[in-house]
Structures are given as structure tokens and as C-alpha cells.
């Protein structure tokens, strides 16, 4: 696979649900190794976009291709998805180890005994993310921050070419958020060819390793491209409908209302 190969591409994508237009003429592509932050206010269509990428939803019109195949079957086994939407589908009484292993099969729980090497891979990923000690606990017994780390490990099980995050820090306190982002950066460093999409409405959550951004408001793309050219005071102000100034401190961006 060449570094310039397109992993996912949206072409004139529209989504209408119950006569309400959620996405309007969305066009953008993610190439191998690119890290995209999708930024916009609540209700702008960000989560809908990720559901399409991960095969949970099809566009009303337009085309989505994944590794040059149009809406292929089995896309969930090639992408990783960290989301409260998915978290709600998991069985909270299942063991943490089983939850992580289930990611290998694009399922929400295990129905058969997995091979030894698959279980060992799950344990290795959990150790890398600092959550190996949780493997025998139930998902319900973990804090929200711990659950998010487990979901990252689960998302890495199928060796995805694209890893996606839907507002993963929304319910985390400051300390848990930073621990989660550090874990995400660990994954980014170890997998430099892995493409990522991170959805958020908070500028200060954008991980250091992310290099592209897509701004979306009311289901429409306002701007897309290199992060330093898109996440600007002017464009973020337009996206959120409020005057802000974008600052940088220790390689992290943050916004100040002006």
C-alpha cells in the first residue's frame, strides 16, 4: 500500500433521516497515515459521518468508498470505532478481556472460544495502553476513563487501517481526559501508517499528532485540509458562530472567546 493511497473517500454524500437533512454534499478523503480532526458544534452531523465510515449507516445519496471499494461488506472488520454509541451496545457484565477480543470479529460480544493467539494479542494491546490489570474485571466495574482505554484496545484488534473516535472525552474529567489522550498518542506513535479520525467540538482535545481538520456546521463542510490552515481563529469562529481566538501552548491548541 503506497502512502498516498486513499483509505476512505466521501463523494457528494447526503444523509436524510425522517425528512431531516443531516449531511449535505459532503466531500473529503483520508489517505494512509493521515490524522483528521472533525470539528463542529453539537448536531452538525459529525457522528453521522463516522457511522457511515464504520458501516453502521449508508448515505441517502452520494458515494463512500473504502480502500477504493464502494461501501464494501465487512468494513467494520477493517476499521476501529471508539464511541459512546458503541459502548452502549456492549454487554457491561462481560469480562474486559472478552470485550477486547470481540473487536477482532467486528462483534459486540464473543459467541465462540477464540484462538489462543487472538487472546494473547488482546492482552498485549491492553498492556501497551496500561490497562492489562483489568482483563478479569467486568466492563461495568470500570470508570469511564478506564472503559475508553479498553475501547481503544478493542478497536486495534482487527489491525485496522482506519481508527475513528466519536467525542471520546465527552464524559471524562480533566485527569481522565489527559490519560486517554496520552494512550491515543501511544497508539499513534506505534502505528505511523494508521489513519485516524477524531470527532470533537473542543479544540483543546485535538491530539498533538493530528495533521488535518474538517470543519462542519449544519451538515455542511465549511473547510478541510491541513490542520494549521483550517483550525484558525476566523474559520473556528465561523464554525461555532462565536468570536474566538485560537492559541497554541506546548503543541496543543485551545480557543479563547474574544
N, C-alpha and C positions, 0 to 999 in steps of 0.2 A: 504494500500500500504506500503510495507516494504521499509526502507531507502535504501536497496541495489537493489531495483527494477530498471531495465533498462528502461529509458524513450524513448531514441532513439538510434538506432544502425545501422551503416553502415557496410556492409559486401561485400568486393570486388567490390565497386561501381566504375563504369566507365561512363563518360559522353562524348559523341562526338556530336558536332554541326557543320553541314556543313563540314564534314570530318576533323574537327579540334578537337583534344582530349583536353577536358577541365579538366577532373578529371581522374586519373589513379589509379585503385586498392586502393581506399580509405577504410580504416578500422578504426573505432573508435566508442565508445559508451559513452552515457551520462546517468548517474544514477541520481536518485532523489536527489535534493538538491545540485548537483554539479554545479559549475560555471566555464565555459570554455571560455578562450580567444583563438580565432583562429587568428593566426598572420602570415602574409606573405606579400610580395610585391604586387603591383597592377598587376592584370592579372593572379594571381596564382590560381584562382578557388574558392576563399572564398565565394563570393556572390552566385555562382552556388550551393555550398554546402548548404547554407541557403535556397535557393529556393526549394531545394529538401526536406529539413526538414519541410518546411511550406506547402508543397503540391502544389507548383507552377510549379514544373518541376519533371519529372521522369527520373531515370538513364537509360542510354542506355543498360547497363548490370549490374549485381550485385543486391543486395537486401537491402532495407531500411525498418526497422520495427519501429513502434511507439507504445510503451507500449505493446510489444510482438505481435502486429498485423502488417502484411506485407502491407505497403503502404495503410493504411485504408482510406476509404472515410470519409470526414468530418474532416480531420486532422487540417484544418485551424481554426476550432472552438475549438481546444484544445491547440493551440499554439498562442503566441503573436509575432508579427513581427513589428519591428521598422526599417524602411529603406527608403531611398530616392526613391527607386523603387516603394514602396507602396505609398509614399507621392505623387508621380506623377499621381497615379490612383484616388486620392481623388478629389472631386469637391471643388475647392477653394472658391466658393460662398456659400457653405453650412455653416450653423452655427456650431460653435465649439462643442456645446453640441450634435448636431446630428452626427457629425463626431465621437465623443467618443462613443456614443450609438451604432453606426453601428458595432463597434468591437464585440459586443455581438453576432452578427449573421454572422460573417466572411464575411461581405459585405463591399463595399466601400461607400455606401450611404443608407439612410433609404427609404423604399418603403411603409411602413405602420406605423401607430401610435404605438409606443412601450408602454408596460405596465408601470404604474406609478413607480413600484419598480425598474425597469431597469433604468429609467431616474434618480431616486434618487441615485442609485449605481454609475452612471456616475458622478453625482455632487460630491459624496463623494470622489471618486478617484481623481477628479480634485482638490478638496480642499487639499487632502493629498499631492499632488505634487505642491501646491502653485499656481495653475492656475485656481482656481474657478471663479475668476473675469472675465475670458474670455468667459464664456459659451454663452453669447448672441452675441458675435462678429463673424464675418466671418473668416474662416481659412486664407483667403487671406490677412487679416488685421494684422496678427501676424508676429513677427520676426521669423527668422529661429530657434532660441533657444526656443522661446515660442511654435512653431509648434512641436518641438521634444518632449517637455513635454506633449503636447496634445496626441502625438502618443504613449507615454508610457501609459497614462491613457486609451487610446483606446485599447491598447494591453492587458490590465489587465481585460477588461470587461468579457471575457468568462471564467474567473478563470482558466487560462492556467496552464498546468503542465510544460510547457517549454516556456521561453521568449527569443526571439532572436533579436539581434541588428546588423545591417549591416552598419559599419562605420558611426554611428550616429553623430559624432562630426566633420565630414569632412568639413562642411561648416560653422562651428561655430568659433567665435573669442574666445580668451582665457577666458574671463569672462563668456560668454555663455556656453562654454565647461564645466567649473567647476560647474556652476549651474546645468547643465544637469547631470553630474556625481554624484552630491550630491542627485539629485532626484532619480537617479537609485539606489544609496545606500540606500535611504529611502525605496524603494520597496524591496530591498534585505533583510533589517532588519525586515520588517513586514511580509515577506513570506519566512521563512527559508527553507521550503521544496521545494520551487520553483526552478527548474533547469533553467540555463541561458547559452546562447551562445552569445559572443560578438566578432564580427569580426572587426579587425583593422590592420593597418600597422604601428601604432605608439605605442611603448612600454609604453610611459608615459600616455596613455589613459586607460590602463588596470585598472579597478576598484579595490579598496582595498579588496573587499570581494571575488574576483575570486581566485580559488584554483587549477585550471587545465589549461593546454595550449596545443594547437595543432599547430605545425609549418608546413606550407605548401608552396611549391615553384614549379612552373611549373605544377600544378595539382597533385603533389605527396606529401604525408605526409613524412616529414623529422624526426619528433619526436612528441611524445604525452605522456602526463602523468601529474604528479604533477607539478604545475607551477614553483616551486623553482628548480626543476630538469631539466626543459625544457627551461625556459627563462634564458639561461646562455650566457655569452659572446661568447663562442665557437659556440653554436648552432644558436644564432641570427646572428652572422657573416656569418655562412654558409647559412642561410636562405635568407639573403639580399645581399650576395655577396660583403660585405664590412666589414672591421675590426672594430668592436665596442666593447666597454666595458659596461657591464650592471651594473648600480649603483642603490642603494635604498636610498630614503630620505623620512622620515615621512610616511613609509609604501607604498610609491608609487615608481614604477620602472621607470628608464629612461636610455637612451642609449647615450654614448659619442663616437664619431668617434675617433679612435686611429691610 
